[in-house]
Amino acid sequence: MKAMNEQAGGFTLVELLVCLTLIGILLGIALPAYQEHLQRVRRVDAQRSLMELAQSLERFYTSRGTYAGAPLPFDQSPAGAGQAFYHLGFAQGPDEAGYVLQAEPVGAMARDTCGVLTLASSGLRGAATERCW
């Protein structure tokens, strides 16, 4: 049996509040970094999708001698996924001489600082800021 003057082990309220405060601070630092990482990954996937569409258009041009009438095999990024983060399509063309593809951010990416990503048949890449490509 325990004597009356022995204290039971455990955490005090102050210790629990300090732990909760530390967890809150760590979440405040880690969560924005994680969200930025997700945006970069989604942007890279949209860039990959634009490159894949450009390859498809070049194959069409090689077989027909024109870009006019070329279809796009998919119209969202990620391709075949349920939730789209970018809508893909033509900004200009396609015509005999070339095209400009665009990836327009939607949903969770709508507020992305890079804005609309573009890729021209000449290889010219475009975005709202330079660091995006």
C-alpha positions in Angstrom: 0.0 0.0 0.0 1.1 3.5 -0.8 1.7 6.0 2.0 -0.4 9.1 1.9 2.6 11.5 1.3 3.7 9.8 -2.0 2.7 11.6 -5.2 1.2 9.8 -8.2 3.2 10.0 -11.5 1.9 11.9 -14.5 2.0 15.2 -16.4 0.9 18.5 -15.1 -1.4 20.8 -17.0 1.5 23.2 -17.7 3.6 20.4 -19.3 0.7 19.4 -21.5 0.2 23.0 -22.6 3.9 23.3 -23.5 3.7 20.1 -25.6 0.6 21.3 -27.4 2.3 24.7 -28.1 5.4 23.0 -29.5 3.2 20.8 -31.7 1.3 23.8 -32.9 4.6 25.6 -33.8 5.9 22.6 -35.7 2.7 22.3 -37.6 2.8 26.0 -38.4 6.2 25.5 -40.0 5.7 22.1 -41.6 2.2 22.4 -43.1 3.0 25.4 -45.5 6.2 23.7 -46.6 4.2 20.5 -47.4 1.6 22.4 -49.3 4.3 24.2 -51.3 5.8 20.9 -52.1 2.5 19.5 -53.3 2.1 22.6 -55.6 5.5 22.0 -57.1 4.8 18.3 -57.7 1.5 19.1 -59.4 3.1 21.8 -61.5 5.8 19.4 -62.6 3.2 16.9 -63.6 1.4 19.5 -65.7 4.7 20.3 -67.4 5.2 16.6 -68.1 1.7 16.5 -69.5 2.4 19.4 -71.8 5.6 17.7 -73.1 3.7 14.5 -73.7 1.0 16.3 -75.6 3.7 18.1 -77.6 5.3 14.7 -78.5 1.9 13.5 -79.7 1.5 16.6 -81.9 4.9 16.1 -83.4 4.1 12.5 -84.3 0.9 13.8 -85.9 2.9 16.4 -87.8 5.4 13.8 -89.0 2.7 11.6 -90.4 0.5 14.3 -92.0 2.7 17.3 -92.6 0.5 19.7 -90.6 -0.7 20.3 -87.1 -4.2 21.2 -88.2 -6.8 18.8 -86.9 -4.5 17.2 -84.4 -6.4 15.7 -81.4 -5.2 15.8 -77.8 -5.1 12.4 -76.2 -6.1 13.8 -72.8 -7.2 17.2 -71.5 -6.3 17.3 -67.8 -3.4 16.8 -65.5 -2.9 14.3 -64.0 -4.2 12.4 -67.0 -6.8 9.8 -66.2 -7.2 10.9 -62.5 -10.4 11.8 -60.9 -9.4 15.3 -59.7 -7.9 17.7 -62.2 -5.3 20.3 -61.1 -4.7 21.6 -64.6 -6.9 21.8 -67.7 -4.9 21.2 -70.9 -5.7 22.5 -74.3 -4.7 24.8 -77.1 -4.0 28.5 -76.5 -3.4 28.9 -80.3 -3.8 26.6 -83.2 -3.2 24.0 -84.2 -2.6 25.2 -87.7 -0.2 24.3 -90.5 2.7 26.1 -88.9 2.4 25.4 -85.2 0.5 25.5 -81.9 0.7 26.7 -78.4 -0.4 24.4 -75.6 -1.5 25.6 -72.3 -2.1 24.2 -68.8 -4.6 26.3 -66.9 -4.6 25.7 -63.1 -7.9 24.7 -61.5 -9.1 23.5 -58.1 -6.4 23.4 -55.5 -3.9 24.9 -58.0 -6.1 27.9 -59.0 -4.2 30.3 -56.8 -0.7 29.1 -57.9 1.7 32.0 -58.5 2.9 30.5 -61.8 -0.5 30.8 -63.4 -1.1 29.4 -66.9 1.8 27.3 -68.2 2.4 27.3 -72.0 4.5 25.4 -74.5 4.8 26.3 -78.1 5.7 24.1 -81.1 9.0 26.1 -81.3 9.9 24.9 -77.8 9.2 28.3 -76.2 7.9 27.9 -72.6 5.8 30.4 -70.7 4.5 31.1 -67.2 3.8 34.0 -64.9 7.2 33.9 -63.4 10.5 32.5 -64.7 11.1 30.0 -61.9 8.0 28.0 -62.9 9.7 26.1 -65.8 
